[in-house]
Amino acid sequence: MSTQAYIKSAIIALCLVILSQAGHCASKTRTDEYLALRKSVGGIPASLTVVKSNLSMYVEKVIEVTGTVNGIAKSGDSTSFILTSQGESLAVKATNPPSCVENGNTIRVLLRIGPGSVAGLTDLVLIGAAFDYEVTQTEKKLIQETSTPQKQEEKPHTSPKDPRSYLATRQTRGINLSSRAMEVLDPYRRAIARFNPKLSQSQLDTITTSILAFSEKYGVDPRLVVAIFLVESGFNPAATSRCGAMGIGQLMPGTARGLGVINAYDPVQNIEGSIRLISGHLAKYGDLALALSAYNAGPGAVRKYNGVPPYRETQNYVKKVSATYRALCGK
């Protein structure tokens, strides 16, 4: 694929530039406000099937549902949007909705069922909304805080060093994201979904969360990580090159072993190992082109030629990743 084609593809994700912009409703404050609002209005998680079969009981009540925004129409201060939830498309009316109500976002919403909902859910008014991922994370933390005995809280937490142990505990403790990373989770998620529409929702969540968490941990710009993974594998966790490179970051078997990666086709292990690798190259060379050359051709080739190796594949790789990275940065 040509460099120009990669730039065109990368422009899809220019929304990632919001890293430097003011917040969204995914901030901790907004999430706390949402939870407080839910408590004050008595919003309860609802099965749409149950609600529709007992509509008269729910009129003028507030329900909570999770869904994806799939269309927005604005007229003055009034906004209407389509929320796809539990296999149904709901038309929701809103006045000055929070910024998380954007196409493609997965959100948690509080909906008041109006008197016009006689034969179906046709009169829905937005009371509050927040990113579903942020609300879920906050709820998990609240549950842990109230259910963990004090003496267990005082024990120092030791992160497992074996990747297999890490994977075994990831489902229960999650990959923790900073508030800044949480604010850009959905834009990154949408961009990656466009780069590889074949990813399942679970894969998409795992890949996006891992990129943001490990980029922050190892001090690498996540936009650079996205650029590398896009060029390496197109975000295909099962990708295998003709020379044996594996997974999203296309780690060679020997490199994977050196990084402690047990299963290079596991997205979490692969992403952490790949980010550790590029982080080390950036720290060693202090130059993006040389770091990318080392990632592609190995440090030995960079040392041998005292610069970017004269290999056509490596030179094209450096150009593609650099061009994609600049596009993601809006340059």
C-alpha positions as CSV (number, residue, x, y, z in Angstrom):
1,M,0.0,0.0,0.0
2,S,1.4,3.5,-0.9
3,T,2.3,6.1,1.7
4,Q,-0.5,8.3,0.3
5,A,-3.1,5.5,0.9
6,Y,-1.9,5.1,4.5
7,I,-2.2,8.9,5.1
8,K,-5.8,8.8,3.7
9,S,-6.6,5.8,5.9
10,A,-5.1,7.5,8.9
11,I,-7.2,10.7,8.5
12,I,-10.1,8.7,9.8
13,A,-8.6,8.9,13.2
14,L,-7.8,12.6,13.3
15,C,-10.3,12.7,16.2
16,L,-7.5,11.4,18.3
17,V,-6.1,15.0,18.4
18,I,-8.6,15.7,21.2
19,L,-5.8,14.5,23.5
20,S,-4.9,18.1,23.9
21,Q,-8.5,19.4,24.1
22,A,-10.8,20.1,27.0
23,G,-12.7,17.2,28.6
24,H,-15.7,15.1,27.7
25,C,-18.4,13.7,29.9
26,A,-16.1,10.8,30.6
27,S,-14.3,12.7,33.3
28,K,-14.5,11.5,36.9
29,T,-16.5,14.6,37.9
30,R,-19.1,14.0,35.1
31,T,-19.3,10.3,36.0
32,D,-19.9,11.1,39.7
33,E,-22.6,13.6,38.7
34,Y,-24.2,11.0,36.5
35,L,-24.3,8.5,39.4
36,A,-25.7,11.1,41.8
37,L,-28.4,12.0,39.2
38,R,-29.3,8.3,38.8
39,K,-29.7,8.0,42.5
40,S,-31.8,11.1,42.8
41,V,-34.2,10.2,40.0
42,G,-34.4,6.5,40.9
43,G,-33.1,5.4,37.5
44,I,-33.0,1.6,37.3
45,P,-31.4,-0.7,34.7
46,A,-34.2,-1.9,32.5
47,S,-35.0,-4.7,30.1
48,L,-36.7,-3.0,27.1
49,T,-38.7,-6.1,26.6
50,V,-40.1,-6.0,30.1
51,V,-40.7,-2.2,29.9
52,K,-42.6,-2.5,26.6
53,S,-44.8,-5.3,28.0
54,N,-45.7,-3.2,31.0
55,L,-45.6,0.3,29.5
56,S,-48.4,1.8,31.7
57,M,-46.3,1.0,34.8
58,Y,-43.3,2.9,33.5
59,V,-44.8,6.1,32.1
60,E,-43.2,9.1,33.8
61,K,-40.5,6.9,35.3
62,V,-36.8,7.0,34.6
63,I,-35.0,3.9,33.3
64,E,-31.3,3.3,32.6
65,V,-30.1,1.7,29.4
66,T,-26.8,1.2,27.6
67,G,-26.5,1.7,23.9
68,T,-24.6,3.2,21.0
69,V,-25.4,6.5,19.4
70,N,-26.3,5.9,15.7
71,G,-27.6,9.2,14.4
72,I,-28.1,12.8,15.6
73,A,-30.4,15.6,14.5
74,K,-30.2,19.1,15.9
75,S,-32.6,22.0,15.7
76,G,-31.8,25.1,17.8
77,D,-31.3,24.0,21.4
78,S,-33.2,20.8,20.8
79,T,-31.5,17.5,19.8
80,S,-32.8,14.1,18.9
81,F,-30.6,11.0,18.5
82,I,-31.0,7.4,17.8
83,L,-29.7,5.0,20.5
84,T,-29.3,1.4,19.5
85,S,-29.8,-0.7,22.7
86,Q,-30.7,-4.4,23.2
87,G,-31.3,-4.9,19.5
88,E,-33.7,-1.9,19.2
89,S,-33.4,1.6,17.9
90,L,-34.7,4.2,20.3
91,A,-35.5,7.9,19.3
92,V,-34.5,10.1,22.2
93,K,-35.2,13.8,22.7
94,A,-32.6,15.9,24.5
95,T,-31.9,19.6,25.4
96,N,-28.2,20.5,25.4
97,P,-27.0,16.9,25.7
98,P,-23.5,16.2,27.1
99,S,-20.7,15.8,24.7
100,C,-20.6,12.1,25.0
101,V,-23.7,11.9,22.9
102,E,-21.9,11.6,19.6
103,N,-22.2,9.1,16.8
104,G,-20.4,5.8,17.6
105,N,-20.1,6.4,21.3
106,T,-21.3,3.7,23.7
107,I,-23.0,5.4,26.5
108,R,-25.1,4.9,29.6
109,V,-28.3,7.0,29.6
110,L,-31.1,7.9,31.9
111,L,-34.4,8.1,30.0
112,R,-37.7,9.4,31.2
113,I,-40.6,7.6,29.5
114,G,-43.2,10.3,28.6
115,P,-47.0,9.9,28.3
116,G,-46.7,9.6,24.5
117,S,-45.3,6.1,24.9
118,V,-48.6,4.3,24.6
119,A,-48.1,1.6,22.0
120,G,-44.3,1.7,22.2
121,L,-41.2,3.6,23.4
122,T,-41.9,6.6,21.3
123,D,-41.7,9.4,23.9
124,L,-38.2,9.2,25.5
125,V,-36.5,12.2,27.0
126,L,-32.8,12.2,28.0
127,I,-32.2,13.0,31.7
128,G,-28.5,12.2,31.8
129,A,-25.7,10.4,30.0
130,A,-22.1,9.3,30.5
131,F,-19.6,7.0,28.8
132,D,-20.6,3.4,29.6
133,Y,-17.0,2.3,30.2
134,E,-16.3,5.1,32.7
135,V,-19.5,4.4,34.6
136,T,-18.7,0.6,34.7
137,Q,-15.2,1.3,36.0
138,T,-16.5,3.6,38.7
139,E,-19.1,1.1,39.7
140,K,-16.5,-1.6,40.0
141,K,-14.3,0.5,42.2
142,L,-17.2,1.4,44.5
143,I,-18.1,-2.3,44.8
144,Q,-14.5,-3.1,45.7
145,E,-14.2,-0.3,48.2
146,T,-17.3,-1.5,50.0
147,S,-16.7,-5.2,49.9
148,T,-12.9,-5.4,50.6
149,P,-12.0,-5.9,54.3
150,Q,-9.8,-3.1,55.8
151,K,-6.9,-5.4,56.6
152,Q,-6.8,-6.7,53.0
153,E,-6.7,-3.1,51.7
154,E,-3.6,-2.5,53.8
155,K,-1.7,-5.3,52.1
156,P,0.6,-4.1,49.4
157,H,-0.6,-5.0,45.9
158,T,1.9,-7.0,43.9
159,S,1.4,-7.0,40.2
160,P,2.0,-10.4,38.7
161,K,5.2,-10.5,36.6
162,D,4.4,-13.6,34.6
163,P,2.2,-12.6,31.6
164,R,0.1,-15.7,32.2
165,S,-0.7,-14.6,35.7
166,Y,-1.4,-11.1,34.4
167,L,-3.9,-12.5,32.0
168,A,-5.5,-14.7,34.6
169,T,-6.2,-11.7,36.9
170,R,-7.0,-9.1,34.2
171,Q,-10.7,-10.1,34.1
172,T,-11.1,-9.4,37.8
173,R,-9.0,-6.3,38.4
174,G,-9.1,-4.8,34.9
175,I,-6.5,-2.6,33.2
176,N,-6.5,0.7,35.1
177,L,-6.7,3.8,33.0
178,S,-5.9,7.3,34.1
179,S,-8.6,10.0,33.9
180,R,-6.9,11.5,30.8
181,A,-6.9,8.1,29.1
182,M,-10.5,7.6,29.9
183,E,-11.4,10.8,28.2
184,V,-10.1,9.6,24.9
185,L,-11.1,6.0,25.2
186,D,-14.1,6.2,22.9
187,P,-12.4,8.2,20.1
188,Y,-9.5,5.7,20.0
189,R,-12.0,2.8,20.1
190,R,-14.0,4.3,17.2
191,A,-10.8,4.9,15.1
192,I,-9.5,1.3,15.7
193,A,-13.0,-0.1,14.8
194,R,-12.7,1.7,11.5
195,F,-9.2,0.4,10.8
196,N,-10.4,-3.2,11.4
197,P,-14.2,-3.6,11.3
198,K,-13.8,-7.4,11.8
199,L,-12.8,-6.9,15.5
200,S,-15.4,-8.1,18.0
201,Q,-16.6,-5.7,20.7
202,S,-14.5,-7.6,23.3
203,Q,-11.4,-7.5,21.1
204,L,-11.9,-3.8,20.4
205,D,-12.3,-3.0,24.1
206,T,-9.2,-5.1,25.0
207,I,-7.0,-3.6,22.3
208,T,-8.0,0.0,22.9
209,T,-7.6,-0.2,26.7
210,S,-4.3,-2.0,26.4
211,I,-2.9,0.6,24.0
212,L,-3.9,3.5,26.2
213,A,-2.7,1.9,29.5
214,F,0.7,0.6,28.3
215,S,1.4,3.7,26.2
216,E,1.1,5.7,29.4
217,K,3.0,3.2,31.4
218,Y,6.0,3.2,29.1
219,G,5.8,6.9,28.1
220,V,5.0,6.5,24.4
221,D,2.5,8.7,22.5
222,P,-0.5,6.4,21.8
223,R,-0.9,7.9,18.4
224,L,2.5,6.6,17.5
225,V,1.5,3.2,18.8
226,V,-1.7,3.3,16.7
227,A,0.4,4.3,13.6
228,I,2.8,1.3,14.2
229,F,0.0,-1.2,14.7
230,L,-1.9,0.1,11.7
231,V,1.1,-0.4,9.4
232,E,2.3,-3.6,11.0
233,S,-0.9,-5.6,11.1
234,G,-4.0,-3.4,10.4
235,F,-4.9,-4.3,14.0
236,N,-5.3,-8.0,13.3
237,P,-4.5,-10.0,16.4
238,A,-4.0,-13.2,14.4
239,A,-1.7,-11.7,11.7
240,T,1.4,-13.7,10.8
241,S,4.0,-12.5,8.3
242,R,5.9,-14.7,5.8
243,C,9.0,-14.4,8.0
244,G,7.1,-15.5,11.2
245,A,6.3,-12.1,12.9
246,M,3.2,-12.5,15.0
247,G,0.2,-10.5,16.2
248,I,-0.8,-6.9,16.3
249,G,2.7,-5.6,16.8
250,Q,4.3,-8.3,14.6
251,L,6.8,-9.6,17.1
252,M,9.4,-12.1,15.9
253,P,9.5,-15.3,18.1
254,G,13.0,-14.4,19.5
255,T,12.0,-10.8,20.2
256,A,8.7,-12.0,21.9
257,R,10.7,-14.4,24.2
258,G,13.1,-11.6,25.1
259,L,10.2,-9.4,26.1
260,G,8.6,-12.2,28.2
261,V,5.7,-12.6,25.9
262,I,4.4,-16.1,26.2
263,N,1.6,-15.9,23.6
264,A,2.3,-13.3,20.9
265,Y,-1.3,-13.8,19.6
266,D,-2.8,-12.6,22.8
267,P,-3.6,-8.9,22.3
268,V,-2.7,-7.8,25.8
269,Q,0.7,-9.5,25.9
270,N,1.5,-8.5,22.3
271,I,0.6,-4.9,22.8
272,E,2.5,-4.5,26.1
273,G,5.6,-6.2,24.6
274,S,5.5,-4.1,21.4
275,I,5.1,-0.8,23.3
276,R,8.0,-1.8,25.6
277,L,10.1,-2.5,22.5
278,I,9.4,0.8,20.8
279,S,9.8,2.7,24.1
280,G,13.3,1.2,24.5
281,H,14.3,2.1,21.0
282,L,13.1,5.7,21.4
283,A,15.0,6.0,24.7
284,K,18.2,4.5,23.1
285,Y,18.2,6.5,19.8
286,G,16.3,9.6,20.6
287,D,15.2,9.7,17.0
288,L,11.9,8.5,15.6
289,A,13.4,7.2,12.3
290,L,16.1,5.2,14.0
291,A,13.7,3.8,16.6
292,L,11.3,2.7,13.8
293,S,14.2,1.2,11.9
294,A,15.3,-0.8,14.9
295,Y,11.7,-2.0,15.4
296,N,11.5,-3.2,11.8
297,A,15.0,-4.4,11.0
298,G,16.6,-4.8,14.5
299,P,19.2,-2.7,16.4
300,G,22.0,-4.7,14.7
301,A,21.1,-3.3,11.3
302,V,20.9,0.3,12.6
303,R,24.3,-0.2,14.2
304,K,25.8,-1.7,11.1
305,Y,24.8,1.1,8.8
306,N,25.0,3.8,11.5
307,G,21.5,5.0,10.6
308,V,18.4,3.9,8.7
309,P,19.4,0.7,6.9
310,P,19.4,0.8,3.1
311,Y,16.7,-2.0,3.0
312,R,13.7,-1.0,0.8
313,E,11.3,-2.6,3.2
314,T,12.7,-0.7,6.2
315,Q,12.8,2.6,4.4
316,N,9.2,2.3,3.2
317,Y,8.2,1.2,6.7
318,V,9.7,4.3,8.3
319,K,8.0,6.5,5.8
320,K,4.6,4.9,6.2
321,V,4.6,4.9,10.0
322,S,6.0,8.5,10.2
323,A,3.4,9.8,7.7
324,T,0.6,8.0,9.5
325,Y,1.8,9.4,12.8
326,R,1.9,12.9,11.5
327,A,-1.6,12.5,10.1
328,L,-2.9,11.3,13.5
329,C,-1.3,14.3,15.1
330,G,-3.1,16.6,12.6
331,K,0.1,17.7,10.9
